[in-house]
């Protein structure tokens, strides 16, 4: 079965047109951000979840890593594509931008583990609470409330001796 491609709505089309227009107006900034934000693009492609939290985390840290160099580009006065390329390809710039993005990946990984552990602990606490409630119900109403008693053919609970007698009766009826 072929997967349907999602069409871009008006909001997405408008955002795309806006980004293209801004990229054409601010070419040097667009070049720097396009190269610097590659880890965010990778996170968008890799994250298959519905919420898309990984690109949000990585993107925020990646943009934070890019921003000082974009600001430096703006303040330098050399606001052309060649100066943007030379700035973004400097080892210091490159390492800083990609290190910030890797911190975004680290934050996403750590938060996923922490949230999973918290949810597991809450589940264990709820399970313990349910077990305690079941014990109090058994004390008050008897073991029948657990629902694990053997029943006879009429639906009445059978004690252990009655269960053995019932099995014997069934065996005799089947062999006779």
Backbone bond lengths (Angstrom), bond angles and torsions (degrees), N, CA, C in turn:
res aa  C-N    CA-C-N  psi(-1)  N-CA   C-N-CA  omega(-1)  CA-C   N-CA-C  phi
1 X - - - 1.452 - - 1.530 108.58 -
2 X 1.293 116.35 126.09 1.461 121.52 -178.76 1.522 110.16 -75.66
3 X 1.303 114.15 141.60 1.460 119.93 -179.92 1.521 109.32 -83.86
4 X 1.330 116.18 132.31 1.467 119.98 179.33 1.518 109.96 -72.38
5 X 1.323 115.84 135.65 1.457 119.90 175.18 1.515 108.91 -82.20
6 X 1.312 114.76 136.85 1.460 119.96 179.89 1.528 108.85 -80.46
7 X 1.328 116.01 126.89 1.459 120.10 178.27 1.514 109.45 -80.69
8 X 1.333 114.73 148.18 1.459 119.47 177.37 1.518 109.20 -76.81
9 X 1.328 115.18 130.97 1.453 120.55 176.66 1.523 110.81 -80.75
10 X 1.307 115.87 -178.26 1.454 120.84 -178.62 1.525 111.26 -60.51
11 X 1.332 116.66 -42.37 1.470 120.58 -178.60 1.533 110.73 -60.96
12 X 1.336 116.81 -45.22 1.460 120.23 -179.86 1.526 111.52 -66.60
13 X 1.339 116.55 -40.14 1.460 119.97 178.21 1.520 111.19 -64.31
14 X 1.328 116.71 -41.43 1.460 120.76 179.14 1.526 110.65 -64.67
15 X 1.346 116.17 -43.09 1.468 120.13 179.13 1.524 110.29 -62.76
16 X 1.325 116.95 -43.31 1.463 120.75 179.51 1.527 110.87 -62.66
17 X 1.316 117.81 -44.26 1.469 121.33 178.93 1.527 110.64 -63.91
18 X 1.328 116.67 -39.97 1.462 121.42 178.60 1.534 110.69 -63.14
19 X 1.340 116.16 -45.05 1.468 119.55 179.77 1.521 112.13 -64.74
20 X 1.308 116.99 -38.96 1.470 120.09 177.89 1.532 110.50 -65.45
21 X 1.337 116.71 -43.18 1.472 120.18 178.22 1.521 111.06 -62.64
22 X 1.327 117.34 -43.79 1.467 120.40 179.13 1.529 111.11 -66.17
23 X 1.335 116.54 -36.19 1.463 120.46 177.13 1.514 112.20 -64.31
24 X 1.339 116.40 -35.70 1.460 119.99 178.96 1.531 111.06 -73.56
25 X 1.326 116.97 -33.97 1.468 120.62 179.89 1.523 110.37 -75.66
26 X 1.331 116.74 -46.46 1.463 122.33 -177.68 1.525 108.86 -108.79
27 X 1.326 116.77 69.27 1.460 122.18 -173.50 1.523 112.79 -60.83
28 X 1.303 117.32 -45.82 1.468 119.45 -176.29 1.528 111.37 -65.18
29 X 1.315 116.58 -41.49 1.463 120.19 177.95 1.528 109.98 -65.57
30 X 1.332 116.78 -40.98 1.469 120.87 179.55 1.525 111.03 -62.54
31 X 1.330 117.35 -41.39 1.465 120.74 179.20 1.515 110.08 -63.89
32 X 1.329 116.29 -45.17 1.470 120.11 -179.25 1.532 110.74 -63.28
33 X 1.328 117.29 -44.48 1.457 120.07 -179.15 1.522 111.80 -71.07
34 X 1.325 117.44 -34.28 1.461 120.24 179.04 1.525 110.56 -62.86
35 X 1.314 117.10 -43.78 1.465 120.89 178.88 1.529 110.49 -73.48
36 X 1.320 116.32 -42.43 1.464 120.14 -176.93 1.517 114.44 -70.66
37 X 1.329 117.86 -28.14 1.463 120.86 -175.78 1.533 112.81 -95.29
38 X 1.303 118.74 16.63 1.466 121.83 177.92 1.534 111.81 -57.65
39 X 1.346 120.10 -41.79 1.469 118.13 177.68 1.532 113.52 -59.21
40 X 1.311 117.15 -31.74 1.468 120.38 177.21 1.525 110.09 -69.30
41 X 1.318 117.15 -40.91 1.461 120.27 177.02 1.529 111.00 -62.60
42 X 1.330 116.40 -39.47 1.467 120.48 176.36 1.530 109.97 -63.42
43 X 1.329 117.70 -41.89 1.466 121.29 179.10 1.527 111.24 -63.19
44 X 1.321 117.19 -36.14 1.474 120.61 178.17 1.524 109.92 -65.18
45 X 1.322 117.08 -41.98 1.465 121.14 -178.52 1.531 110.86 -70.98
46 X 1.327 116.81 -40.92 1.457 121.49 -174.81 1.533 112.60 -74.21
47 X 1.323 118.43 -36.51 1.463 121.87 -174.88 1.522 110.27 -75.04
48 X 1.319 115.97 113.47 1.469 121.57 -178.53 1.532 112.28 -97.80
49 X 1.330 117.45 0.37 1.458 119.83 -177.54 1.525 110.98 -73.45
50 X 1.315 114.84 159.74 1.464 120.80 -179.00 1.533 110.96 -70.47
51 X 1.334 116.58 -36.91 1.463 121.06 -174.43 1.526 113.59 -75.75
52 X 1.333 117.69 -26.72 1.466 123.45 -179.30 1.536 111.83 55.25
53 X 1.341 115.72 51.96 1.463 119.76 -179.71 1.530 112.51 -81.57
54 X 1.321 117.12 -29.68 1.469 119.61 179.44 1.527 111.89 -61.46
55 X 1.347 119.98 -47.94 1.464 118.87 177.61 1.527 112.68 -62.21
56 X 1.312 116.68 -31.24 1.464 119.59 178.29 1.529 110.75 -66.37
57 X 1.325 116.22 -47.00 1.470 120.61 -179.77 1.521 111.35 -66.81
58 X 1.324 115.82 -49.50 1.466 120.07 -178.82 1.523 109.95 -64.88
59 X 1.330 116.44 -41.28 1.458 120.58 -179.20 1.514 113.25 -63.18
60 X 1.333 116.87 -40.58 1.464 119.85 179.05 1.531 110.79 -63.87
61 X 1.321 116.19 -45.89 1.468 118.86 179.76 1.529 111.17 -69.55
62 X 1.318 116.82 -36.60 1.461 121.09 178.78 1.530 110.68 -64.22
63 X 1.315 116.77 -43.97 1.466 120.95 177.64 1.530 110.83 -64.77
64 X 1.325 116.36 -38.03 1.469 119.77 176.66 1.529 110.74 -62.96
65 X 1.335 116.85 -34.77 1.464 120.63 177.10 1.517 112.37 -72.23
66 X 1.323 117.33 -32.50 1.473 122.11 -179.25 1.526 112.20 -78.24
67 X 1.315 116.73 -33.32 1.460 120.83 -169.20 1.531 114.97 -56.60
68 X 1.347 120.59 -44.56 1.467 118.36 -179.79 1.528 113.10 -60.03
69 X 1.318 116.73 -33.95 1.457 119.96 -177.89 1.524 111.52 -79.67
70 X 1.311 116.85 -32.04 1.465 120.31 173.47 1.526 108.93 -65.84
71 X 1.314 116.04 -43.51 1.463 121.27 177.99 1.530 110.34 -62.33
72 X 1.312 116.65 -41.90 1.470 121.41 177.19 1.527 110.70 -61.93
73 X 1.329 116.51 -39.81 1.466 121.37 177.36 1.525 110.52 -63.31
74 X 1.327 116.70 -43.78 1.470 120.72 -179.81 1.530 111.42 -64.14
75 X 1.328 116.32 -41.34 1.462 120.32 -176.04 1.522 113.53 -79.37
76 X 1.340 117.68 -16.99 1.464 120.46 -177.73 1.523 112.18 -73.22
77 X 1.296 117.90 -25.20 1.457 120.88 -178.43 1.513 112.67 90.38
78 X 1.330 117.86 -20.19 1.465 122.19 176.58 1.523 107.96 -88.73
79 X 1.293 116.05 77.75 1.454 121.09 -173.61 1.532 110.86 -98.69
80 X 1.376 116.04 56.58 1.445 119.97 177.03 1.527 109.83 -123.00
81 X 1.308 116.23 170.50 1.462 121.13 -173.09 1.528 112.04 -64.91
82 X 1.332 117.59 -38.52 1.473 119.95 -178.18 1.528 111.46 -65.73
83 X 1.317 117.51 -39.15 1.475 118.99 177.65 1.524 110.52 -70.67
84 X 1.337 117.99 -33.08 1.473 120.83 176.58 1.527 110.00 -65.72
85 X 1.333 116.67 -43.72 1.464 119.85 178.82 1.525 111.68 -64.28
86 X 1.338 116.74 -44.31 1.466 118.80 179.50 1.527 111.00 -64.58
87 X 1.333 116.53 -36.21 1.472 120.42 179.73 1.530 110.68 -68.08
88 X 1.328 117.39 -46.51 1.468 120.45 -175.24 1.535 111.65 -72.59
89 X 1.326 117.83 -24.73 1.460 120.27 -179.84 1.524 113.56 -91.45
90 X 1.321 117.72 0.85 1.464 120.26 172.48 1.527 108.16 -65.70
91 X 1.322 117.27 139.41 1.472 119.16 -178.22 1.533 113.51 -56.64
92 X 1.316 117.16 -41.34 1.465 120.53 -179.03 1.524 110.38 -61.41
93 X 1.311 117.38 -45.26 1.457 122.21 -179.93 1.523 110.50 -65.18
94 X 1.312 115.08 -48.60 1.456 121.24 -177.63 1.530 111.03 -59.28
95 X 1.335 116.47 -48.29 1.470 120.77 -179.18 1.516 110.86 -64.74
96 X 1.318 118.17 -42.26 1.466 121.35 -178.68 1.528 110.97 -63.33
97 X 1.316 117.14 -46.97 1.467 121.25 -178.71 1.524 110.86 -62.47
98 X 1.321 116.83 -47.52 1.465 120.00 -176.73 1.529 112.03 -75.16
99 X 1.321 117.60 -27.78 1.462 120.16 174.31 1.534 110.14 -67.74
100 X 1.321 116.87 -40.04 1.467 120.10 176.79 1.529 110.51 -62.37
101 X 1.328 117.26 -40.49 1.466 120.35 177.76 1.527 110.78 -65.71
102 X 1.329 116.94 -38.62 1.468 119.12 178.53 1.523 111.06 -66.80
103 X 1.313 117.81 -31.07 1.473 120.75 174.28 1.532 109.19 -65.96
104 X 1.325 117.32 -35.62 1.467 120.72 174.53 1.522 111.24 -61.63
105 X 1.335 117.02 -43.40 1.468 120.64 176.08 1.527 110.56 -62.48
106 X 1.327 116.94 -40.57 1.457 121.62 179.64 1.533 111.00 -64.36
107 X 1.319 116.62 -42.70 1.468 120.68 177.85 1.533 109.83 -62.02
108 X 1.328 116.89 -44.43 1.469 120.41 179.14 1.524 110.75 -61.08
109 X 1.310 117.46 -44.95 1.463 121.99 -179.80 1.531 110.75 -62.95
110 X 1.346 116.51 -46.37 1.466 120.48 -177.85 1.527 111.23 -66.23
111 X 1.315 116.98 -43.78 1.468 119.76 -179.02 1.531 111.48 -65.40
112 X 1.326 116.81 -36.85 1.458 119.97 177.38 1.522 110.19 -61.25
113 X 1.324 116.90 -44.43 1.465 121.03 178.51 1.517 112.46 -65.83
114 X 1.318 116.55 -42.52 1.463 120.21 -179.32 1.520 111.01 -65.44
115 X 1.319 117.43 -45.40 1.466 121.06 179.75 1.526 110.35 -64.21
116 X 1.331 117.63 -41.21 1.467 120.33 178.14 1.528 110.62 -61.66
117 X 1.323 117.09 -41.16 1.465 120.78 179.61 1.525 111.01 -66.17
118 X 1.324 117.07 -41.38 1.469 120.66 178.45 1.524 110.09 -63.16
119 X 1.326 117.31 -44.31 1.466 120.43 179.61 1.530 111.12 -64.52
120 X 1.320 117.72 -38.16 1.461 121.55 177.18 1.525 110.39 -63.04
121 X 1.340 116.47 -45.67 1.471 120.37 179.55 1.527 111.36 -62.54
122 X 1.336 116.72 -40.41 1.465 120.01 177.92 1.531 110.75 -64.34
123 X 1.309 117.06 -38.81 1.462 121.41 177.49 1.516 111.53 -64.56
124 X 1.341 116.70 -42.10 1.456 120.61 178.26 1.532 111.22 -64.37
125 X 1.342 116.60 -40.46 1.463 120.38 178.48 1.526 110.35 -64.70
126 X 1.325 117.13 -40.20 1.470 121.07 178.61 1.526 110.93 -65.91
127 X 1.327 117.08 -39.42 1.457 121.38 177.50 1.526 111.09 -62.95
128 X 1.327 116.43 -41.39 1.461 120.55 177.73 1.531 110.39 -64.80
129 X 1.323 116.24 -40.35 1.466 121.76 177.61 1.531 111.26 -61.66
130 X 1.324 116.80 -41.83 1.467 121.37 178.97 1.526 110.43 -66.52
131 X 1.334 117.31 -41.37 1.468 120.59 178.21 1.527 111.18 -62.06
132 X 1.338 116.73 -42.29 1.470 120.36 178.20 1.528 110.97 -64.25
133 X 1.317 116.85 -40.24 1.456 121.02 177.50 1.527 110.53 -64.17
134 X 1.332 117.58 -40.76 1.464 121.77 178.21 1.516 110.82 -63.20
135 X 1.335 117.40 -41.06 1.460 120.39 177.69 1.523 111.64 -61.91
136 X 1.329 116.48 -42.40 1.474 118.70 179.31 1.529 111.15 -66.85
137 X 1.336 117.15 -35.65 1.465 119.79 176.78 1.526 111.38 -67.23
138 X 1.342 117.40 -39.07 1.465 121.21 178.07 1.520 109.95 -64.82
139 X 1.331 117.32 -41.23 1.468 120.44 177.44 1.525 111.07 -61.38
140 X 1.313 115.66 -41.07 1.462 119.61 -175.24 1.530 112.58 -79.14
141 X 1.333 117.96 -42.64 1.461 120.82 -170.73 1.532 113.72 -111.42
142 X 1.324 117.35 -12.46 1.464 119.70 -179.49 1.520 111.38 101.79
143 X 1.331 116.39 170.86 1.468 120.93 -175.13 1.522 113.79 -68.18
144 X 1.326 117.40 -11.35 1.463 119.82 -178.83 1.534 112.18 -63.35
145 X 1.331 117.63 -28.71 1.466 120.30 -175.54 1.530 112.47 -69.27
146 X 1.330 117.93 -17.26 1.463 120.10 179.56 1.526 111.70 -72.40
147 X 1.327 116.78 -27.00 1.451 120.25 177.86 1.510 114.23 81.45
148 X 1.346 117.86 14.05 1.460 119.27 -179.69 1.529 113.01 -111.58
149 X 1.332 117.07 21.33 1.454 120.73 176.58 1.518 110.10 -83.37
150 X 1.339 114.76 148.51 1.455 119.07 176.13 1.526 107.94 -77.85
151 X 1.324 116.48 137.70 1.453 122.12 -177.61 1.524 109.94 -111.44
152 X 1.345 115.62 149.05 1.460 118.66 174.01 1.515 109.17 -81.34
153 X 1.353 116.16 -176.66 1.464 119.02 -175.95 1.514 113.29 -66.54
154 X 1.340 117.32 -14.09 1.460 120.63 178.82 1.532 112.62 -98.53
155 X 1.331 116.54 -0.20 1.454 120.41 177.13 1.511 114.88 91.68
156 X 1.338 116.88 9.05 1.456 120.24 178.98 1.523 110.20 -91.57
157 X 1.352 117.15 145.91 1.472 119.04 179.78 1.530 111.11 -66.01
158 X 1.319 114.86 142.26 1.453 121.39 -179.14 1.516 107.75 -117.68
159 X 1.339 116.71 131.38 1.462 119.02 176.02 1.524 109.10 -76.82
160 X 1.325 117.88 178.25 1.449 121.59 -173.92 1.531 111.75 -61.59
161 X 1.329 116.70 -44.67 1.471 119.79 179.97 1.527 110.17 -66.30
162 X 1.328 115.64 -39.16 1.465 119.93 178.85 1.520 111.38 -66.05
163 X 1.336 116.83 -34.65 1.462 121.46 179.46 1.518 110.27 -65.68
164 X 1.342 116.45 -41.68 1.463 119.99 178.24 1.522 110.26 -64.83
165 X 1.329 117.29 -41.67 1.464 121.13 179.11 1.525 110.44 -65.23
166 X 1.329 116.34 -37.93 1.464 121.00 179.88 1.524 109.98 -65.87
167 X 1.331 117.70 -42.83 1.455 121.55 177.98 1.533 110.56 -63.08
168 X 1.337 116.71 -42.39 1.464 120.76 178.46 1.520 109.95 -62.12
169 X 1.336 117.18 -42.28 1.459 120.98 -179.52 1.529 110.48 -63.86
170 X 1.340 116.73 -40.15 1.464 120.59 179.17 1.532 110.55 -65.99
171 X 1.329 116.82 -40.25 1.459 121.05 -179.78 1.524 109.89 -64.56
172 X 1.358 115.48 -43.50 1.466 119.74 -179.70 1.523 110.89 -65.73
173 X 1.321 115.90 -39.29 1.469 119.87 -179.57 1.521 109.48 -66.92
174 X 1.336 117.29 -36.42 1.462 121.24 -178.36 1.521 111.78 -73.56
175 X 1.332 117.97 -32.73 1.466 120.95 -176.91 1.530 111.54 -85.61
176 X 1.330 117.72 -19.61 1.471 122.17 -173.38 1.452 115.05 -88.69
